[in-house]
C-alpha cells in the first residue's frame, strides 16, 4: 500500500519526518539498483571494470547504514495520528 499524506506536510511533525526519511531511503535503493545493475551489465557485455566489486560493496554498506539511520530515527510513539 502506498504512503499517502493528507493535507500539508509539517516539517516539525515526527511522523511526517519519518515518512520523508522512508521515501528518501527508497529513492536511494532505486538509484543503487539502477546504477549497480547497469554497471554490472556493461561489465559483463564489454568492459572490464576492475573496481566494480569494491564499488558495489561500499555502496551496499552505505545503503545499509542509511536503513539503520531510518530505523533508529523512527518516532517512539506512532499511535498518535497526524492531522
ChimeraX attribute file (.defattr): number of C-alpha atoms within 10 A of each C-alpha:
attribute: neighborCount
match mode: 1-to-1
recipient: residues
	/A:1	3
	/A:2	4
	/A:3	8
	/A:4	7
	/A:5	11
	/A:6	8
	/A:7	8
	/A:8	8
	/A:9	14
	/A:10	12
	/A:11	10
	/A:12	8
	/A:13	12
	/A:14	17
	/A:15	20
	/A:16	17
	/A:17	17
	/A:18	16
	/A:19	16
	/A:20	15
	/A:21	19
	/A:22	18
	/A:23	13
	/A:24	14
	/A:25	18
	/A:26	13
	/A:27	12
	/A:28	15
	/A:29	16
	/A:30	12
	/A:31	12
	/A:32	16
	/A:33	13
	/A:34	11
	/A:35	12
	/A:36	18
	/A:37	13
	/A:38	12
	/A:39	16
	/A:40	17
	/A:41	12
	/A:42	13
	/A:43	14
	/A:44	11
	/A:45	9
	/A:46	8
	/A:47	11
	/A:48	11
	/A:49	12
	/A:50	9
	/A:51	8
	/A:52	14
	/A:53	12
	/A:54	10
	/A:55	11
	/A:56	18
	/A:57	11
	/A:58	12
	/A:59	14
	/A:60	15
	/A:61	11
	/A:62	13
	/A:63	16
	/A:64	14
	/A:65	12
	/A:66	18
	/A:67	18
	/A:68	11
	/A:69	13
	/A:70	18
	/A:71	13
	/A:72	10
	/A:73	13
	/A:74	16
	/A:75	15
	/A:76	9
	/A:77	9
	/A:78	10
	/A:79	7
	/A:80	7
	/A:81	7
	/A:82	14
	/A:83	10
